[in-house]
Amino acid sequence: MPLWIRRTIYFAFIVLFLVVAPMLALYSMGYRYHPGKRRLETTGLLVIDGTPTDAIVRINGSIRAQRLPAHIGGIGANTYTVRVEREGFHPIEERVTVTNGRASFLRDMLLIRDTAPLLLQSGDVTALSTSADQRWASFLRYTPSFTELWMLDLRTLESRIVLRTPQPAHPELPRAPLTTTWSPTGALVLVTTPTTALLINPADPQRVVTLHASLPAFPSIIQWELGDTLGILAVSNRTLYRIHRTTGRATALPVPAPTTPFGATRTTMYTVADATVHAWPLNGDAPQPIAALPPRTRITAITKATDRTVELHAEGPAQRITIDLRTGTSRTQPHLLSRLHPEHAGEIWWTNPFELWATHDPNPPALLARRETPIVDAIWHPSAPYVFFATGRDIAATRTSEPDRPITIPLAAFDVIHHITVQAHGTALLISGRRGTTAGLWILPLQ
């Protein structure tokens, strides 16, 4: 080969290297040529994670990925509309801002299956409630002869009857009340009827603790201690007792038995009298006033107590009052009912029957939904940023990832809805209600 050809090839490779190497370096650093601006500028990376994994990702209408998780590079700085979709599922649209030289993330893009509810248990089913650890659910089922208490394993969806009480002999007489209250932590349920007070562990329903057996008379009040001690308090013959949850043994406490709504931790009882909140040490020391409430405030429950605060609920209008134990000051919020997030610092609550609000750290309180008919129940998804809520006739899901732009997804229509809850791991919704002429416990698959 002639010398001049060899030199030409040699210098051509040098020139090619000097041109291509900087281009590759700039490309790897995220630089792209912008035709409109006629210049190089850095771009961002968009990472999208969710399920199902074979979902399609569209950015401003164009398909950019067909599997999740998706890593989409070369995106200029801007705000984009990202749509994740798959046949047989409800699509999700969210807006995301991409910054040059940085990675932006859309996490928990969980698509909800578009399907109809399936009947799990037929009958007149009400009072569906879930344990604090979302491991178990309980519900009441009414038959012409009995009121039945059922326990449902939220992992396997296996259900079993744990208690049956007879109905009145005459159909026109009201049913005997049966109430269930789950422990503040774990999964123990306090069951009361007009003649019995029982403690049931759904994991071992054959071992039932009869709580009223060691009391001098059937209790006029029986409830859980506040906090995570799993203690049980009862008022019997004008005496306050603490009942051991394993043995059922009752121990009298050296404080006057409350006659109004009260709450107690392991060491202190809180009561309200003449618009004043008092703290009663359970060792017998003298009570101390801790806060004054507005006149004619009617307290219906004391629901939470920590080392720093006590939380009370009032009616007319419904309010939540939080008292600072260090200063004695109180903060009042409109409030009907709330649901805490099982894992994160989040809460949903009703300020009135038609509005649903939520806080989900670090976001401020936000209005999730407003309906023309009352919202009867709501619950968090255990892992994804969803809140499920129900009116008396329909169920919907709202994503909480964009508090200022909540996205509502209609899920199912019913003729009557009583309560809803979510299965462990968020794989299905459970609904007590009626569709058409069929009443019972329904399951709505989510994944």
DRENDO-1510 file (C-alpha; in Angstrom, 1 decimal, always signed):
<recs>
REC; n; res; u; v; w
REC; 1; MET; +0.0; +0.0; +0.0 .
REC; 2; PRO; +1.4; +3.4; -0.9 .
REC; 3; LEU; +2.7; +5.6; +1.9 .
REC; 4; TRP; +0.3; +8.4; +1.2 .
REC; 5; ILE; -2.7; +6.1; +1.5 .
REC; 6; ARG; -1.4; +4.8; +4.8 .
REC; 7; ARG; -0.9; +8.3; +6.1 .
REC; 8; THR; -4.4; +9.4; +4.9 .
REC; 9; ILE; -6.0; +6.5; +6.8 .
REC; 10; TYR; -3.9; +7.3; +9.8 .
REC; 11; PHE; -4.9; +11.0; +9.9 .
REC; 12; ALA; -8.5; +10.1; +9.0 .
REC; 13; PHE; -8.7; +8.0; +12.2 .
REC; 14; ILE; -7.2; +10.7; +14.2 .
REC; 15; VAL; -9.8; +13.2; +12.9 .
REC; 16; LEU; -12.6; +10.7; +13.4 .
REC; 17; PHE; -11.5; +10.2; +17.0 .
REC; 18; LEU; -11.2; +13.9; +17.7 .
REC; 19; VAL; -14.8; +14.4; +16.4 .
REC; 20; VAL; -16.5; +11.3; +17.7 .
REC; 21; ALA; -14.9; +11.1; +21.2 .
REC; 22; PRO; -16.2; +14.5; +22.3 .
REC; 23; MET; -19.6; +13.7; +20.9 .
REC; 24; LEU; -19.7; +10.4; +22.8 .
REC; 25; ALA; -18.5; +12.2; +26.0 .
REC; 26; LEU; -21.2; +14.9; +25.6 .
REC; 27; TYR; -23.8; +12.2; +24.9 .
REC; 28; SER; -22.9; +10.2; +28.0 .
REC; 29; MET; -23.0; +13.4; +30.1 .
REC; 30; GLY; -26.6; +13.9; +29.0 .
REC; 31; TYR; -26.1; +16.6; +26.3 .
REC; 32; ARG; -28.4; +16.6; +23.3 .
REC; 33; TYR; -28.7; +19.0; +20.3 .
REC; 34; HIS; -31.9; +21.0; +20.5 .
REC; 35; PRO; -33.0; +21.9; +16.9 .
REC; 36; GLY; -35.2; +24.7; +18.0 .
REC; 37; LYS; -32.6; +26.5; +20.0 .
REC; 38; ARG; -29.7; +25.3; +17.7 .
REC; 39; ARG; -27.5; +24.4; +20.5 .
REC; 40; LEU; -26.3; +21.6; +22.8 .
REC; 41; GLU; -28.0; +21.4; +26.2 .
REC; 42; THR; -28.2; +18.8; +29.0 .
REC; 43; THR; -31.2; +16.5; +29.2 .
REC; 44; GLY; -32.7; +14.5; +32.0 .
REC; 45; LEU; -33.6; +10.9; +32.8 .
REC; 46; LEU; -37.1; +9.8; +33.7 .
REC; 47; VAL; -37.4; +6.6; +35.7 .
REC; 48; ILE; -40.9; +5.0; +36.0 .
REC; 49; ASP; -41.7; +2.1; +38.2 .
REC; 50; GLY; -44.9; +0.2; +38.8 .
REC; 51; THR; -47.1; -2.8; +37.9 .
REC; 52; PRO; -48.0; -4.6; +35.7 .
REC; 53; THR; -44.5; -4.9; +34.2 .
REC; 54; ASP; -45.8; -5.1; +30.6 .
REC; 55; ALA; -47.6; -1.7; +30.7 .
REC; 56; ILE; -47.1; +0.9; +28.0 .
REC; 57; VAL; -45.6; +4.3; +28.9 .
REC; 58; ARG; -46.6; +7.3; +26.8 .
REC; 59; ILE; -45.0; +10.8; +27.2 .
REC; 60; ASN; -47.1; +13.6; +25.8 .
REC; 61; GLY; -49.0; +11.0; +23.7 .
REC; 62; SER; -46.0; +9.2; +22.2 .
REC; 63; ILE; -45.0; +5.6; +23.2 .
REC; 64; ARG; -41.6; +5.7; +24.9 .
REC; 65; ALA; -41.5; +2.3; +26.7 .
REC; 66; GLN; -43.4; -1.0; +26.8 .
REC; 67; ARG; -42.1; -2.4; +30.1 .
REC; 68; LEU; -41.8; -1.3; +33.7 .
REC; 69; PRO; -39.5; -0.2; +35.2 .
REC; 70; ALA; -38.7; +2.1; +32.4 .
REC; 71; HIS; -35.5; +4.3; +32.2 .
REC; 72; ILE; -36.1; +7.0; +29.5 .
REC; 73; GLY; -33.2; +9.2; +28.7 .
REC; 74; GLY; -32.6; +12.2; +26.4 .
REC; 75; ILE; -35.6; +14.2; +27.7 .
REC; 76; GLY; -35.3; +17.9; +27.7 .
REC; 77; ALA; -36.1; +20.1; +30.7 .
REC; 78; ASN; -39.9; +20.5; +30.7 .
REC; 79; THR; -43.1; +19.4; +32.3 .
REC; 80; TYR; -44.6; +16.3; +30.7 .
REC; 81; THR; -47.8; +14.3; +30.9 .
REC; 82; VAL; -46.9; +10.6; +31.5 .
REC; 83; ARG; -49.6; +8.0; +30.8 .
REC; 84; VAL; -49.2; +4.4; +31.9 .
REC; 85; GLU; -51.7; +2.0; +30.4 .
REC; 86; ARG; -52.5; -1.6; +29.7 .
REC; 87; GLU; -55.5; -3.4; +28.4 .
REC; 88; GLY; -57.8; -4.5; +31.1 .
REC; 89; PHE; -56.6; -1.9; +33.6 .
REC; 90; HIS; -57.5; +1.7; +34.4 .
REC; 91; PRO; -54.8; +4.0; +33.0 .
REC; 92; ILE; -52.9; +6.5; +35.1 .
REC; 93; GLU; -51.9; +10.0; +34.0 .
REC; 94; GLU; -49.4; +12.1; +36.0 .
REC; 95; ARG; -47.5; +15.3; +35.3 .
REC; 96; VAL; -43.7; +15.2; +36.0 .
REC; 97; THR; -41.1; +17.9; +35.7 .
REC; 98; VAL; -37.8; +16.8; +34.2 .
REC; 99; THR; -34.6; +18.8; +35.1 .
REC; 100; ASN; -31.5; +18.8; +33.0 .
REC; 101; GLY; -28.7; +16.7; +34.3 .
REC; 102; ARG; -30.9; +15.0; +36.9 .
REC; 103; ALA; -33.1; +11.9; +37.2 .
REC; 104; SER; -36.8; +12.3; +37.8 .
REC; 105; PHE; -38.9; +9.5; +39.3 .
REC; 106; LEU; -42.4; +8.3; +39.1 .
REC; 107; ARG; -42.8; +5.5; +41.6 .
REC; 108; ASP; -45.7; +3.2; +42.5 .
REC; 109; MET; -47.5; +3.6; +39.2 .
REC; 110; LEU; -49.8; +0.7; +40.1 .
REC; 111; LEU; -52.5; +0.1; +37.6 .
REC; 112; ILE; -55.9; -1.0; +39.0 .
REC; 113; ARG; -57.6; -3.8; +37.2 .
REC; 114; ASP; -60.8; -2.9; +35.4 .
REC; 115; THR; -63.2; -5.7; +36.4 .
REC; 116; ALA; -66.5; -6.3; +38.2 .
REC; 117; PRO; -66.8; -7.3; +41.9 .
REC; 118; LEU; -67.2; -11.0; +42.7 .
REC; 119; LEU; -69.5; -12.3; +45.5 .
REC; 120; LEU; -67.4; -13.8; +48.4 .
REC; 121; GLN; -70.1; -14.3; +51.0 .
REC; 122; SER; -73.9; -14.0; +50.5 .
REC; 123; GLY; -76.2; -12.6; +53.1 .
REC; 124; ASP; -76.9; -9.4; +55.0 .
REC; 125; VAL; -73.3; -8.4; +55.8 .
REC; 126; THR; -72.5; -5.3; +57.8 .
REC; 127; ALA; -69.9; -3.9; +60.3 .
REC; 128; LEU; -66.9; -4.8; +58.1 .
REC; 129; SER; -63.7; -3.7; +60.0 .
REC; 130; THR; -60.0; -4.4; +59.8 .
REC; 131; SER; -57.4; -5.1; +62.5 .
REC; 132; ALA; -54.6; -2.5; +63.0 .
REC; 133; ASP; -52.1; -4.7; +61.3 .
REC; 134; GLN; -54.4; -5.3; +58.3 .
REC; 135; ARG; -54.0; -9.0; +58.8 .
REC; 136; TRP; -57.7; -9.8; +59.7 .
REC; 137; ALA; -61.1; -8.4; +59.1 .
REC; 138; SER; -64.4; -9.0; +60.9 .
REC; 139; PHE; -68.0; -8.7; +59.8 .
REC; 140; LEU; -71.5; -9.4; +61.0 .
REC; 141; ARG; -73.8; -11.6; +59.0 .
REC; 142; TYR; -77.5; -11.6; +59.8 .
REC; 143; THR; -79.8; -14.6; +59.1 .
REC; 144; PRO; -83.4; -15.0; +60.1 .
REC; 145; SER; -82.3; -16.9; +63.2 .
REC; 146; PHE; -78.9; -15.6; +64.2 .
REC; 147; THR; -76.4; -12.8; +64.2 .
REC; 148; GLU; -73.1; -14.3; +63.2 .
REC; 149; LEU; -69.6; -12.9; +63.8 .
REC; 150; TRP; -67.1; -13.9; +61.1 .
REC; 151; MET; -63.3; -13.5; +60.9 .
REC; 152; LEU; -61.7; -13.2; +57.5 .
REC; 153; ASP; -58.0; -13.8; +56.9 .
REC; 154; LEU; -56.9; -11.0; +54.6 .
REC; 155; ARG; -54.0; -13.0; +53.1 .
REC; 156; THR; -55.8; -16.1; +52.2 .
REC; 157; LEU; -59.4; -14.9; +52.1 .
REC; 158; GLU; -60.4; -17.8; +54.3 .
REC; 159; SER; -63.3; -17.0; +56.6 .
REC; 160; ARG; -64.8; -18.7; +59.6 .
REC; 161; ILE; -67.6; -18.1; +62.0 .
REC; 162; VAL; -66.5; -17.4; +65.6 .
REC; 163; LEU; -69.7; -16.4; +67.4 .
REC; 164; ARG; -73.4; -16.8; +66.8 .
REC; 165; THR; -76.1; -15.1; +68.9 .
REC; 166; PRO; -79.9; -15.8; +68.4 .
REC; 167; GLN; -82.3; -13.3; +66.9 .
REC; 168; PRO; -85.4; -12.3; +68.8 .
REC; 169; ALA; -88.3; -14.7; +68.6 .
REC; 170; HIS; -90.5; -12.1; +66.9 .
REC; 171; PRO; -89.3; -10.6; +63.7 .
REC; 172; GLU; -90.7; -7.1; +64.6 .
REC; 173; LEU; -88.4; -6.9; +67.7 .
REC; 174; PRO; -85.0; -5.2; +67.2 .
REC; 175; ARG; -81.9; -7.3; +66.8 .
REC; 176; ALA; -79.7; -7.6; +69.9 .
REC; 177; PRO; -76.7; -5.4; +69.4 .
REC; 178; LEU; -73.3; -7.0; +68.8 .
REC; 179; THR; -70.3; -4.7; +68.5 .
REC; 180; THR; -66.6; -5.4; +67.7 .
REC; 181; THR; -63.6; -3.2; +68.5 .
REC; 182; TRP; -60.1; -4.0; +67.3 .
REC; 183; SER; -57.1; -3.5; +69.5 .
REC; 184; PRO; -55.1; -0.3; +68.8 .
REC; 185; THR; -52.2; -2.5; +67.7 .
REC; 186; GLY; -51.9; -6.1; +66.6 .
REC; 187; ALA; -55.0; -8.2; +66.0 .
REC; 188; LEU; -57.3; -8.8; +69.0 .
REC; 189; VAL; -61.0; -8.0; +68.9 .
REC; 190; LEU; -63.2; -7.0; +71.8 .
REC; 191; VAL; -66.8; -8.4; +71.3 .
REC; 192; THR; -69.7; -7.1; +73.3 .
REC; 193; THR; -73.4; -8.1; +73.5 .
REC; 194; PRO; -76.0; -7.1; +76.1 .
REC; 195; THR; -74.9; -10.1; +78.2 .
REC; 196; THR; -71.3; -11.0; +77.3 .
REC; 197; ALA; -67.9; -9.3; +76.8 .
REC; 198; LEU; -65.4; -11.5; +75.0 .
REC; 199; LEU; -61.8; -11.2; +73.8 .
REC; 200; ILE; -61.1; -13.1; +70.6 .
REC; 201; ASN; -57.8; -13.8; +68.8 .
REC; 202; PRO; -58.7; -14.5; +65.2 .
REC; 203; ALA; -55.6; -16.6; +64.8 .
REC; 204; ASP; -56.9; -18.9; +67.6 .
REC; 205; PRO; -60.7; -18.4; +67.8 .
REC; 206; GLN; -61.2; -21.4; +70.0 .
REC; 207; ARG; -59.4; -19.7; +72.8 .
REC; 208; VAL; -61.9; -17.0; +74.0 .
REC; 209; VAL; -61.4; -14.9; +77.1 .
REC; 210; THR; -64.6; -14.1; +78.9 .
REC; 211; LEU; -63.9; -10.6; +80.2 .
REC; 212; HIS; -67.0; -10.1; +82.4 .
REC; 213; ALA; -66.6; -13.3; +84.4 .
REC; 214; SER; -64.3; -11.8; +87.1 .
REC; 215; LEU; -66.3; -8.6; +87.5 .
REC; 216; PRO; -68.9; -8.2; +90.2 .
REC; 217; ALA; -71.5; -7.2; +87.6 .
REC; 218; PHE; -71.8; -6.9; +83.9 .
REC; 219; PRO; -69.8; -3.8; +82.9 .
REC; 220; SER; -71.5; -0.6; +81.9 .
REC; 221; ILE; -68.4; +0.4; +79.9 .
REC; 222; ILE; -65.7; -1.7; +78.5 .
REC; 223; GLN; -63.0; -0.5; +76.2 .
REC; 224; TRP; -59.3; -0.7; +75.1 .
REC; 225; GLU; -56.6; +1.3; +76.8 .
REC; 226; LEU; -55.1; +4.0; +74.7 .
REC; 227; GLY; -51.7; +3.2; +73.3 .
REC; 228; ASP; -50.0; -0.1; +72.5 .
REC; 229; THR; -50.3; -1.8; +75.9 .
REC; 230; LEU; -53.4; -3.9; +74.8 .
REC; 231; GLY; -54.9; -3.4; +78.2 .
REC; 232; ILE; -58.7; -3.5; +78.7 .
REC; 233; LEU; -60.7; -1.2; +81.1 .
REC; 234; ALA; -64.2; -1.8; +82.4 .
REC; 235; VAL; -66.6; +0.0; +84.7 .
REC; 236; SER; -68.6; -2.3; +87.0 .
REC; 237; ASN; -70.5; -1.4; +90.2 .
REC; 238; ARG; -69.1; +2.1; +90.1 .
REC; 239; THR; -65.5; +0.8; +90.1 .
REC; 240; LEU; -62.9; +1.0; +87.3 .
REC; 241; TYR; -61.1; -2.3; +86.6 .
REC; 242; ARG; -58.2; -3.3; +84.4 .
REC; 243; ILE; -58.7; -6.8; +82.9 .
REC; 244; HIS; -55.8; -9.0; +82.0 .
REC; 245; ARG; -56.2; -9.9; +78.4 .
REC; 246; THR; -54.8; -13.5; +78.8 .
REC; 247; THR; -56.3; -14.6; +82.1 .
REC; 248; GLY; -59.4; -12.4; +82.3 .
REC; 249; ARG; -58.5; -11.4; +85.9 .
REC; 250; ALA; -59.8; -8.0; +86.9 .
REC; 251; THR; -57.9; -5.5; +89.1 .
REC; 252; ALA; -59.7; -2.5; +90.7 .
REC; 253; LEU; -57.9; +0.8; +90.1 .
REC; 254; PRO; -57.7; +3.5; +92.9 .
REC; 255; VAL; -59.6; +6.2; +90.9 .
REC; 256; PRO; -63.3; +7.1; +90.8 .
REC; 257; ALA; -65.2; +5.3; +88.0 .
REC; 258; PRO; -65.9; +7.7; +85.2 .
REC; 259; THR; -69.5; +8.4; +84.2 .
REC; 260; THR; -68.7; +10.3; +81.0 .
REC; 261; PRO; -66.5; +9.3; +78.0 .
REC; 262; PHE; -62.9; +8.7; +79.1 .
REC; 263; GLY; -59.6; +7.3; +77.9 .
REC; 264; ALA; -56.7; +5.9; +79.8 .
REC; 265; THR; -53.1; +4.9; +79.2 .
REC; 266; ARG; -51.2; +2.6; +81.4 .
REC; 267; THR; -50.6; +5.4; +84.0 .
REC; 268; THR; -53.2; +8.1; +83.5 .
REC; 269; MET; -56.9; +8.4; +82.9 .
REC; 270; TYR; -58.4; +11.4; +81.1 .
REC; 271; THR; -61.9; +12.6; +81.8 .
REC; 272; VAL; -64.0; +15.7; +81.0 .
REC; 273; ALA; -66.3; +17.5; +83.5 .
REC; 274; ASP; -67.7; +21.0; +83.2 .
REC; 275; ALA; -65.7; +21.7; +80.1 .
REC; 276; THR; -62.5; +20.9; +81.8 .
REC; 277; VAL; -60.2; +18.0; +80.9 .
REC; 278; HIS; -58.7; +16.3; +84.0 .
REC; 279; ALA; -55.8; +13.9; +84.2 .
REC; 280; TRP; -56.1; +11.2; +86.9 .
REC; 281; PRO; -52.9; +9.3; +87.8 .
REC; 282; LEU; -53.8; +5.6; +88.1 .
REC; 283; ASN; -51.7; +5.3; +91.2 .
REC; 284; GLY; -54.3; +7.2; +93.3 .
REC; 285; ASP; -52.7; +10.6; +93.3 .
REC; 286; ALA; -54.9; +13.7; +93.1 .
REC; 287; PRO; -56.2; +14.6; +89.6 .
REC; 288; GLN; -54.9; +17.7; +87.8 .
REC; 289; PRO; -56.9; +20.0; +85.3 .
REC; 290; ILE; -54.9; +20.1; +82.1 .
REC; 291; ALA; -57.1; +22.2; +79.7 .
REC; 292; ALA; -60.3; +24.2; +79.5 .
REC; 293; LEU; -62.7; +23.6; +76.6 .
REC; 294; PRO; -65.3; +26.1; +75.2 .
REC; 295; PRO; -68.6; +26.0; +77.2 .
REC; 296; ARG; -71.2; +23.4; +76.1 .
REC; 297; THR; -68.6; +21.3; +74.3 .
REC; 298; ARG; -70.0; +17.8; +74.2 .
REC; 299; ILE; -67.2; +15.2; +74.1 .
REC; 300; THR; -68.1; +11.8; +72.6 .
REC; 301; ALA; -64.8; +10.0; +72.9 .
REC; 302; ILE; -61.2; +10.3; +74.0 .
REC; 303; THR; -59.4; +8.5; +71.3 .
REC; 304; LYS; -55.6; +9.0; +71.6 .
REC; 305; ALA; -53.0; +9.9; +74.2 .
REC; 306; THR; -49.2; +10.3; +74.0 .
REC; 307; ASP; -46.6; +11.8; +76.2 .
REC; 308; ARG; -47.4; +15.2; +74.7 .
REC; 309; THR; -51.0; +15.3; +73.5 .
REC; 310; VAL; -54.5; +14.0; +74.1 .
REC; 311; GLU; -57.1; +13.8; +71.3 .
REC; 312; LEU; -60.8; +14.2; +71.9 .
REC; 313; HIS; -63.8; +14.0; +69.6 .
REC; 314; ALA; -66.8; +16.4; +70.0 .
REC; 315; GLU; -70.1; +16.6; +68.4 .
REC; 316; GLY; -72.4; +19.4; +67.1 .
REC; 317; PRO; -70.5; +20.2; +64.8 .
REC; 318; ALA; -68.2; +17.2; +64.7 .
REC; 319; GLN; -64.7; +18.3; +65.8 .
REC; 320; ARG; -61.4; +16.8; +66.7 .
REC; 321; ILE; -59.7; +18.6; +69.7 .
REC; 322; THR; -56.0; +18.1; +70.3 .
REC; 323; ILE; -54.6; +19.2; +73.7 .
REC; 324; ASP; -51.0; +19.9; +74.3 .
REC; 325; LEU; -50.2; +18.5; +77.7 .
REC; 326; ARG; -47.2; +20.8; +78.2 .
REC; 327; THR; -49.0; +24.1; +77.6 .
REC; 328; GLY; -52.7; +23.2; +78.1 .
REC; 329; THR; -53.6; +24.8; +74.8 .
REC; 330; SER; -56.0; +23.1; +72.4 .
REC; 331; ARG; -56.4; +23.0; +68.6 .
REC; 332; THR; -59.7; +22.3; +67.0 .
REC; 333; GLN; -60.3; +20.8; +63.5 .
REC; 334; PRO; -63.5; +19.9; +61.7 .
REC; 335; HIS; -63.6; +16.1; +61.8 .
REC; 336; LEU; -66.1; +13.2; +61.5 .
REC; 337; LEU; -64.0; +10.1; +61.1 .
REC; 338; SER; -60.4; +9.3; +60.2 .
REC; 339; ARG; -58.2; +6.4; +59.0 .
REC; 340; LEU; -54.5; +6.3; +59.7 .
REC; 341; HIS; -52.0; +4.9; +57.1 .
REC; 342; PRO; -50.8; +1.5; +58.3 .
REC; 343; GLU; -47.1; +2.3; +57.6 .
REC; 344; HIS; -46.5; +5.9; +56.8 .
REC; 345; ALA; -47.3; +9.2; +58.4 .
REC; 346; GLY; -50.6; +9.7; +56.7 .
REC; 347; GLU; -54.3; +10.2; +57.6 .
REC; 348; ILE; -57.6; +10.6; +55.8 .
REC; 349; TRP; -60.6; +12.2; +57.4 .
REC; 350; TRP; -64.0; +13.6; +56.8 .
REC; 351; THR; -64.7; +17.3; +57.6 .
REC; 352; ASN; -68.3; +16.8; +56.6 .
REC; 353; PRO; -70.1; +13.9; +55.0 .
REC; 354; PHE; -69.4; +15.1; +51.5 .
REC; 355; GLU; -65.6; +15.9; +51.6 .
REC; 356; LEU; -62.6; +13.7; +52.0 .
REC; 357; TRP; -59.3; +15.1; +53.1 .
REC; 358; ALA; -55.8; +13.6; +53.5 .
REC; 359; THR; -52.4; +14.4; +54.8 .
REC; 360; HIS; -49.4; +12.3; +53.6 .
REC; 361; ASP; -46.0; +13.5; +54.7 .
REC; 362; PRO; -44.4; +15.7; +53.5 .
REC; 363; ASN; -47.4; +17.1; +51.7 .
REC; 364; PRO; -49.8; +19.5; +53.4 .
REC; 365; PRO; -53.5; +18.6; +53.9 .
REC; 366; ALA; -55.3; +18.3; +50.6 .
REC; 367; LEU; -58.9; +17.8; +49.5 .
REC; 368; LEU; -59.1; +14.4; +47.8 .
REC; 369; ALA; -62.8; +14.1; +46.9 .
REC; 370; ARG; -66.0; +16.0; +47.0 .
REC; 371; ARG; -69.3; +14.2; +46.4 .
REC; 372; GLU; -73.0; +15.1; +46.1 .
REC; 373; THR; -73.9; +12.0; +48.2 .
REC; 374; PRO; -72.3; +11.2; +51.6 .
REC; 375; ILE; -69.0; +9.4; +51.7 .
REC; 376; VAL; -69.6; +6.3; +53.9 .
REC; 377; ASP; -66.1; +4.8; +54.2 .
REC; 378; ALA; -62.5; +5.2; +53.0 .
REC; 379; ILE; -59.2; +3.4; +53.5 .
REC; 380; TRP; -55.5; +3.7; +52.4 .
REC; 381; HIS; -53.8; +1.3; +50.0 .
REC; 382; PRO; -51.1; -0.4; +52.2 .
REC; 383; SER; -48.2; +0.4; +49.9 .
REC; 384; ALA; -49.2; +2.5; +46.8 .
REC; 385; PRO; -50.3; +6.2; +46.9 .
REC; 386; TYR; -54.0; +5.4; +46.7 .
REC; 387; VAL; -57.0; +6.1; +48.8 .
REC; 388; PHE; -60.2; +4.1; +48.2 .
REC; 389; PHE; -63.5; +5.7; +49.1 .
REC; 390; ALA; -67.1; +4.8; +48.9 .
REC; 391; THR; -70.4; +6.6; +48.8 .
REC; 392; GLY; -73.6; +4.7; +49.4 .
REC; 393; ARG; -73.6; +3.7; +45.7 .
REC; 394; ASP; -70.1; +3.8; +44.1 .
REC; 395; ILE; -66.4; +3.1; +44.9 .
REC; 396; ALA; -63.5; +5.1; +43.5 .
REC; 397; ALA; -59.7; +5.4; +44.0 .
REC; 398; THR; -57.8; +8.6; +44.3 .
REC; 399; ARG; -54.0; +8.9; +43.9 .
REC; 400; THR; -52.3; +11.0; +46.5 .
REC; 401; SER; -49.0; +11.5; +44.8 .
REC; 402; GLU; -50.1; +14.9; +43.4 .
REC; 403; PRO; -52.1; +16.5; +46.3 .
REC; 404; ASP; -52.9; +19.6; +44.2 .
REC; 405; ARG; -54.2; +17.5; +41.3 .
REC; 406; PRO; -55.9; +14.4; +42.7 .
REC; 407; ILE; -56.7; +11.8; +40.1 .
REC; 408; THR; -60.0; +9.9; +40.7 .
REC; 409; ILE; -60.6; +6.5; +39.1 .
REC; 410; PRO; -64.2; +5.1; +39.2 .
REC; 411; LEU; -64.1; +1.4; +40.2 .
REC; 412; ALA; -67.5; -0.1; +40.7 .
REC; 413; ALA; -71.2; +0.8; +41.2 .
REC; 414; PHE; -73.5; -0.7; +43.9 .
REC; 415; ASP; -77.0; -0.2; +45.0 .
REC; 416; VAL; -76.0; -0.1; +48.7 .
REC; 417; ILE; -72.5; +0.1; +50.3 .
REC; 418; HIS; -71.9; -0.2; +54.0 .
REC; 419; HIS; -68.2; -0.5; +54.5 .
REC; 420; ILE; -65.0; -1.2; +52.5 .
REC; 421; THR; -61.5; -2.5; +53.4 .
REC; 422; VAL; -58.4; -3.6; +51.5 .
REC; 423; GLN; -56.8; -7.0; +51.4 .
REC; 424; ALA; -53.3; -7.4; +52.8 .
REC; 425; HIS; -50.7; -6.3; +50.2 .
REC; 426; GLY; -53.4; -4.3; +48.4 .
REC; 427; THR; -54.4; -7.1; +46.0 .
REC; 428; ALA; -58.2; -6.6; +46.4 .
REC; 429; LEU; -60.9; -4.5; +47.9 .
REC; 430; LEU; -63.6; -6.0; +50.1 .
REC; 431; ILE; -67.0; -4.4; +50.1 .
REC; 432; SER; -70.1; -5.1; +52.3 .
REC; 433; GLY; -73.1; -4.1; +50.3 .
REC; 434; ARG; -75.7; -5.0; +47.7 .
REC; 435; ARG; -75.6; -5.2; +43.9 .
REC; 436; GLY; -79.0; -5.6; +42.4 .
REC; 437; THR; -80.9; -8.1; +44.5 .
REC; 438; THR; -77.7; -9.8; +45.9 .
REC; 439; ALA; -76.4; -8.7; +49.2 .
REC; 440; GLY; -73.2; -9.9; +50.9 .
REC; 441; LEU; -69.5; -9.5; +51.1 .
REC; 442; TRP; -67.9; -8.7; +47.7 .
REC; 443; ILE; -64.3; -8.7; +46.5 .
REC; 444; LEU; -63.0; -6.4; +43.8 .
REC; 445; PRO; -59.6; -7.5; +42.4 .
REC; 446; LEU; -57.1; -4.7; +42.1 .
REC; 447; GLN; -54.1; -6.4; +40.5 .
</recs>
